Amino acid sequence: MKRRLIALAAACAVEACTPAGNSTTGERGTVHKAEPMPARFAVGRTATPAEVAAWNIDVNAKGEGLPPGKGDATAGAAVYAAQCASCHGAKGEGMPPNPKLVGREPRDFSFATTTTAVKTVGNYWPYATTLYDYIRRAMPQLAPGTMTPDETYAVIAWILAENEVIPRDKVMDATSLPAVVMPARDRFVPDDRAGGKGFR
């Protein structure tokens, strides 16, 4: 009995490991050719241009994709207090687990040699323009995408001013934001790979 069970288990294992190919086995061993994969499964529909545009909102390091709007640190202080302070602290000092936003130390960018340095917008963020991209998509945490362009520019101006990157009266918009040179910009090497074997 034991040998018969072992033989049956081995036969099942062999059958399970045999590739099915492009056919299926029906009742009494009848072999049927499998149907070809359909081009579409008739699920969903093609997105409209308006639907694509609503999601196509990325802003790159050069500032391409920034929308019209403007704001300064004074307006940004009110936006920050209402939308950001409950998670990031009244002065951008961070409230764990939410990160610290304000702080220029270490100014020598010694992140590779210390485990205590905290990365902030002021000491680590390489491009001011990508603040817009991130904030528009992900903040505030409980209602992402709800801030207007003016509010987003204003809160960015506040964050940059608090980090001593821009003057407090500097207006941020689609022209001035790409011109901001972040303290850590030259600490990063752009990835200019175009593909190929070594590209992942």
C-alpha positions in Angstrom: 0.0 0.0 0.0 2.8 2.4 1.0 4.6 1.7 -2.3 1.5 2.4 -4.3 1.0 5.7 -2.6 4.6 6.7 -3.3 4.2 5.7 -6.9 1.0 7.7 -7.2 2.5 10.8 -5.6 5.5 10.6 -8.0 3.3 10.3 -11.0 1.3 13.3 -9.8 4.5 15.3 -9.3 5.7 14.4 -12.8 2.4 15.4 -14.3 2.3 18.7 -12.4 5.8 19.6 -13.6 5.1 18.8 -17.3 4.6 22.0 -19.3 1.1 22.3 -20.7 2.2 23.9 -23.9 -0.7 25.3 -26.1 -3.2 22.5 -25.3 -5.4 21.2 -22.6 -6.5 17.7 -21.7 -10.2 17.2 -21.4 -12.2 14.2 -20.2 -11.0 10.7 -21.2 -7.6 12.1 -22.4 -9.0 14.1 -25.3 -6.6 16.8 -26.3 -8.0 20.2 -27.3 -6.1 23.1 -28.8 -6.1 26.2 -26.5 -7.8 29.3 -27.7 -5.4 32.2 -28.6 -5.1 35.0 -26.2 -7.5 37.8 -27.1 -6.1 41.2 -28.1 -8.4 42.8 -25.5 -10.4 41.5 -22.6 -13.2 44.1 -23.1 -12.5 45.6 -19.7 -12.2 49.4 -19.3 -11.9 51.9 -22.1 -9.3 54.3 -23.6 -8.6 57.2 -21.3 -9.7 60.6 -22.7 -7.2 63.4 -23.2 -8.7 65.2 -20.2 -8.2 62.2 -18.0 -4.6 61.8 -19.1 -4.0 65.5 -18.6 -5.3 65.3 -15.0 -2.6 62.8 -14.2 0.2 64.2 -16.4 1.3 66.7 -13.8 4.9 65.9 -13.2 7.4 68.7 -12.7 11.1 67.9 -13.5 14.3 69.5 -12.2 14.3 72.1 -15.0 10.8 73.2 -13.9 9.1 71.9 -17.0 5.5 71.3 -16.0 5.2 74.1 -13.4 1.7 75.6 -13.7 0.7 79.3 -13.5 0.5 80.8 -10.0 2.6 82.5 -7.4 3.2 82.9 -3.7 5.6 84.3 -1.2 6.7 83.3 2.3 4.2 85.6 4.0 1.3 83.9 2.4 3.1 80.6 2.8 3.3 80.9 6.5 -0.5 80.9 6.8 -0.8 77.9 4.4 1.9 76.0 6.3 0.2 76.6 9.6 -3.1 75.3 8.3 -1.9 72.5 6.1 1.6 71.3 7.3 2.4 72.2 10.9 0.3 69.5 12.5 2.7 66.9 11.0 5.9 68.8 10.4 5.9 71.1 13.4 5.2 74.8 13.7 8.7 75.7 12.5 9.3 72.8 10.2 11.3 71.0 13.0 9.6 67.7 12.3 7.3 65.6 14.5 8.2 61.9 14.3 7.4 59.9 12.2 7.1 63.0 10.0 10.3 64.5 8.7 12.1 67.7 9.6 11.9 70.2 6.8 14.0 73.1 8.0 17.7 73.1 8.8 20.9 73.8 7.0 23.3 71.7 9.2 25.5 69.9 8.3 26.5 72.5 5.8 29.5 70.4 4.7 27.1 67.6 3.4 28.8 65.0 5.7 26.0 62.5 5.4 28.4 59.7 4.4 30.4 60.1 7.5 27.8 60.6 10.2 24.7 58.7 11.3 23.2 61.6 13.3 22.7 64.2 10.5 19.1 64.7 9.5 18.3 65.3 5.9 16.1 68.4 5.3 15.0 70.6 2.4 17.7 73.1 3.3 20.7 70.7 3.5 19.9 67.8 1.1 17.2 68.6 -1.5 18.9 69.3 -4.8 16.2 71.0 -6.9 13.6 73.5 -5.6 11.3 72.7 -8.6 10.7 69.1 -7.5 9.3 70.4 -4.2 6.4 71.5 -6.3 6.0 68.1 -7.9 6.1 66.3 -4.5 3.9 68.7 -2.5 1.2 68.9 -5.3 1.0 65.1 -5.5 1.4 64.0 -1.9 0.6 66.8 0.5 -1.1 67.5 2.8 -1.0 63.8 3.8 -4.8 63.5 4.5 -5.9 65.4 1.5 -3.2 65.3 -1.2 -3.8 67.3 -4.4 -6.1 69.8 -2.7 -3.8 72.8 -2.5 -4.1 75.4 -5.2 -1.1 76.4 -7.3 -0.9 79.7 -5.4 -0.9 77.9 -2.0 1.7 75.4 -3.2 4.1 78.1 -4.5 3.5 80.1 -1.2 4.3 77.1 1.1 7.4 76.4 -1.0 8.5 80.0 -0.6 8.0 79.7 3.2 10.1 76.4 3.3 12.9 77.9 1.2 12.9 81.2 3.2 13.0 79.3 6.5 16.0 77.3 5.1 17.8 80.6 4.2 17.7 79.7 0.5 15.6 82.7 -0.7 14.7 86.1 0.9 11.4 86.2 2.7 9.9 88.7 0.1 10.9 86.6 -2.9 7.9 85.5 -5.0 7.9 82.0 -6.3 6.3 81.2 -9.6 7.0 79.1 -12.7 9.9 81.5 -13.7 11.6 82.2 -10.3 11.4 78.7 -8.8 13.6 77.0 -11.5 16.2 79.8 -10.9 16.6 78.9 -7.2 20.0 77.2 -6.6 19.6 74.8 -3.7 22.7 74.4 -1.4 23.0 70.7 -2.2 22.5 71.0 -6.0 26.2 70.3 -6.8 26.3 67.3 -4.5 24.3 65.2 -6.9 25.4 63.8 -10.3 22.6 63.7 -12.9 21.9 60.2 -14.3 22.6 60.7 -18.0 22.5 57.0 -19.0 20.5 56.3 -22.1 20.0 52.6 -21.6 21.9 49.6 -22.6 23.3 46.5 -20.9 24.4 48.3 -17.7 21.2 50.3 -17.3 18.6 49.3 -14.8 
